[in-house]
């Protein structure tokens, strides 16, 4: 997701080796996760999107984005667009770039 995200997203690749998934769980039951970067304090609240993608699941479109906060990789958010959000993280090959509709 970072390799195919925004121009600045690749600068966060080095943080992946230090990223740990926190025990936080979303109340809706979706597969969203938060990261804690070893050796760094918890970042401030906020969401700066580094990459936004569609999850290709036929008639049940969903979205997923990776985000930072305070210059630290912070998490991955999944969301449903025509129903519930996915309860498992998708495989990378099921992702495509999110493009807003134009008319």
C-alpha positions as CSV (number, residue, x, y, z in Angstrom):
1,X,0.0,0.0,0.0
2,X,2.9,2.4,0.8
3,X,4.6,1.6,-2.5
4,X,1.5,2.5,-4.5
5,X,0.2,5.3,-2.4
6,X,0.9,9.1,-2.3
7,X,4.2,10.5,-3.3
8,X,5.2,10.8,0.4
9,X,4.0,7.3,1.3
10,X,7.3,5.6,0.4
11,X,9.2,7.6,3.1
12,X,7.2,5.4,5.7
13,X,8.6,2.1,4.3
14,X,11.4,2.1,6.8
15,X,8.9,2.2,9.7
16,X,7.4,-1.1,8.7
17,X,10.3,-3.0,10.4
18,X,9.5,-1.2,13.7
19,X,5.7,-1.4,13.4
20,X,3.7,-3.5,15.8
21,X,0.0,-4.1,15.6
22,X,-1.7,-2.8,18.8
23,X,-4.4,-4.8,20.6
24,X,-7.0,-2.1,19.7
25,X,-10.1,-3.5,17.9
26,X,-12.7,-1.5,16.1
27,X,-16.2,-1.8,17.8
28,X,-17.8,-2.6,14.4
29,X,-15.8,-5.8,14.0
30,X,-14.0,-4.7,10.9
31,X,-10.4,-5.6,10.1
32,X,-9.0,-2.1,10.8
33,X,-5.7,-2.1,12.7
34,X,-3.5,0.4,14.4
35,X,0.3,0.4,14.6
36,X,2.7,1.4,17.3
37,X,6.2,2.2,16.1
38,X,8.8,0.7,18.5
39,X,11.0,3.4,20.1
40,X,8.4,6.2,19.5
41,X,5.7,7.6,21.7
42,X,2.1,7.1,20.6
43,X,1.4,9.7,17.9
44,X,-1.2,12.4,18.4
45,X,-4.7,11.8,17.1
46,X,-5.2,12.4,13.5
47,X,-5.4,10.7,10.1
48,X,-3.1,11.6,7.2
49,X,-4.0,9.3,4.3
50,X,-0.9,7.8,2.6
51,X,-2.7,5.5,0.2
52,X,-6.4,4.9,-0.6
53,X,-7.6,1.8,-2.4
54,X,-10.7,-0.2,-3.5
55,X,-11.1,-3.8,-2.5
56,X,-12.4,-5.7,-5.4
57,X,-15.0,-8.0,-4.1
58,X,-17.7,-8.2,-6.8
59,X,-21.0,-6.7,-5.7
60,X,-19.7,-5.7,-2.3
61,X,-17.3,-2.7,-2.9
62,X,-15.2,-1.7,0.1
63,X,-12.3,0.6,0.6
64,X,-9.1,0.5,2.6
65,X,-6.5,3.2,3.3
66,X,-3.2,3.3,5.2
67,X,-2.5,6.4,7.2
68,X,0.0,8.3,9.4
69,X,-0.3,10.7,12.3
70,X,2.5,12.9,13.6
71,X,4.9,11.6,11.0
72,X,4.5,8.0,12.2
73,X,2.8,5.2,10.4
74,X,-0.4,4.8,12.4
75,X,-2.7,2.2,10.9
76,X,-4.9,0.6,8.2
77,X,-8.6,1.4,8.0
78,X,-11.1,-0.7,6.1
79,X,-14.7,0.4,5.3
80,X,-17.8,-0.9,3.5
81,X,-19.2,1.2,0.7
82,X,-22.4,-0.9,0.1
83,X,-22.6,-2.9,3.3
84,X,-20.5,-4.0,6.2
85,X,-16.7,-3.4,6.2
86,X,-14.5,-6.5,5.6
87,X,-13.7,-8.5,8.8
88,X,-10.3,-9.7,7.4
89,X,-7.6,-7.7,5.7
90,X,-7.6,-8.3,1.9
91,X,-4.7,-9.8,-0.1
92,X,-2.7,-7.2,-2.0
93,X,-3.8,-8.5,-5.4
94,X,-7.4,-7.6,-4.6
95,X,-6.6,-3.9,-4.3
96,X,-6.9,-1.3,-7.0
97,X,-6.3,2.5,-6.8
98,X,-9.2,4.4,-5.5
99,X,-10.5,6.9,-8.0
100,X,-13.4,9.2,-7.2
101,X,-16.0,9.3,-9.9
102,X,-15.9,12.1,-12.4
103,X,-18.7,13.4,-14.6
